[in-house]
């Protein structure tokens, strides 16, 4: 009787094994391992080390960086981020810092333009109509037009 039960258990175990071998998760795991240049076993060991507290993967780091950026700048959309900022981020600068650098440069340019406009306004002779004295009536002109 016990041998018959063992045979039944074996068939069940064999069926589970075959199902596991056909599981698409193995294909995904093998693809990630191949992309990393590791065997399946090496890749699994590397994943276990990461789960044990090693450094996050580059993908996790990028997503964390994007999350920090959109927490700092919730009003900015992906399409609003200039190519210059993406180039700096691709070169290794954190996305938040690259965008702040861009934003700072824009603000400096606006401030310089406003200061130059003010200097130009101060140095200008003025228009023929003039800005000063329009509230006061000129006695000569009043007499001339009467």
C-alpha positions in Angstrom: 0.0 0.0 0.0 2.8 2.4 0.8 4.5 1.9 -2.5 1.2 2.7 -4.4 0.8 5.9 -2.4 4.4 6.9 -3.2 3.7 6.3 -6.8 0.7 8.6 -6.7 2.7 11.3 -4.9 5.5 11.0 -7.5 3.0 11.6 -10.3 1.7 14.7 -8.5 5.3 16.0 -7.9 6.2 15.3 -11.5 3.2 17.3 -12.7 4.1 20.2 -10.5 7.7 20.1 -11.8 6.6 20.1 -15.4 4.3 23.1 -14.8 7.1 25.0 -13.1 9.4 24.3 -16.0 6.9 25.8 -18.4 6.3 28.8 -16.3 7.1 32.0 -18.3 8.9 33.5 -15.2 11.9 31.3 -16.1 12.1 33.0 -19.5 12.0 36.4 -17.9 14.6 35.4 -15.3 16.8 34.0 -18.0 16.5 37.1 -20.1 17.5 39.4 -17.2 20.4 37.1 -16.4 21.6 37.2 -20.0 21.3 40.9 -20.1 23.5 41.1 -17.0 26.0 38.7 -18.5 25.3 36.1 -15.7 24.0 32.6 -15.5 20.6 32.0 -14.0 22.1 30.9 -10.7 24.5 33.8 -10.5 21.8 36.2 -11.3 19.6 34.8 -8.5 22.5 35.0 -6.0 23.0 38.6 -7.0 19.3 39.4 -6.5 19.4 37.7 -3.1 22.5 39.9 -2.1 20.6 43.0 -3.2 17.6 42.0 -1.2 19.8 41.5 1.8 20.7 45.1 1.8 23.2 45.7 -1.0 23.0 48.8 -3.2 19.8 49.2 -5.3 19.9 48.3 -9.0 20.4 51.1 -11.5 16.7 50.8 -12.5 15.6 51.4 -8.9 18.0 54.3 -8.6 16.6 56.0 -11.7 13.0 55.6 -10.6 13.9 56.9 -7.2 15.5 59.9 -8.9 12.4 60.6 -11.0 10.2 60.3 -7.9 12.4 62.9 -6.1 12.2 65.2 -9.1 8.5 65.1 -9.4 8.1 65.6 -5.6 10.3 68.7 -5.8 8.6 70.0 -9.1 5.1 68.6 -9.2 4.0 71.3 -11.7 6.6 70.3 -14.3 5.7 67.6 -16.8 8.1 65.3 -18.6 7.7 67.2 -21.8 8.6 70.5 -20.0 12.0 69.3 -19.1 14.5 70.7 -21.6 17.0 68.6 -23.5 19.9 70.3 -21.7 18.6 68.9 -18.4 18.2 65.4 -19.8 21.8 65.5 -21.2 23.1 66.6 -17.8 21.1 63.8 -16.1 22.4 61.3 -18.6 26.0 62.4 -17.8 25.4 61.5 -14.2 24.1 64.7 -12.6 21.0 64.2 -10.5 17.9 65.2 -12.3 16.8 67.6 -9.6 20.2 69.4 -9.6 20.3 69.6 -13.4 16.8 71.2 -13.5 17.7 73.6 -10.7 20.9 74.6 -12.6 18.7 75.2 -15.7 16.1 77.1 -13.7 18.8 79.2 -12.0 20.4 80.1 -15.4 17.0 81.2 -16.7 16.3 83.4 -13.6 19.8 85.0 -13.9 19.1 85.8 -17.6 15.7 87.4 -16.7 17.3 89.4 -13.9 20.1 90.6 -16.2 17.5 91.6 -18.9 15.5 93.5 -16.3 18.5 95.3 -14.9 19.6 96.2 -18.5 16.2 97.5 -19.3 16.2 99.7 -16.1 19.7 101.1 -17.0 18.5 101.8 -20.5 15.4 103.6 -19.2 17.5 105.7 -16.8 19.9 106.7 -19.6 17.3 107.4 -22.2 16.5 111.1 -23.0 12.9 110.4 -23.0 10.1 110.7 -25.6 8.9 113.9 -27.2 5.7 113.7 -25.3 7.7 113.3 -22.1 6.8 111.5 -18.9 7.4 114.3 -16.4 5.3 117.3 -15.9 2.2 116.1 -17.6 0.1 116.7 -14.5 1.1 120.3 -14.3 0.0 122.8 -16.9 2.7 124.9 -18.5 1.7 128.6 -18.2 3.4 129.5 -21.5 1.5 126.8 -23.4 -1.8 127.9 -21.7 -1.2 131.4 -22.8 -0.2 130.4 -26.3 -3.3 128.3 -26.9 -5.8 130.9 -25.6 
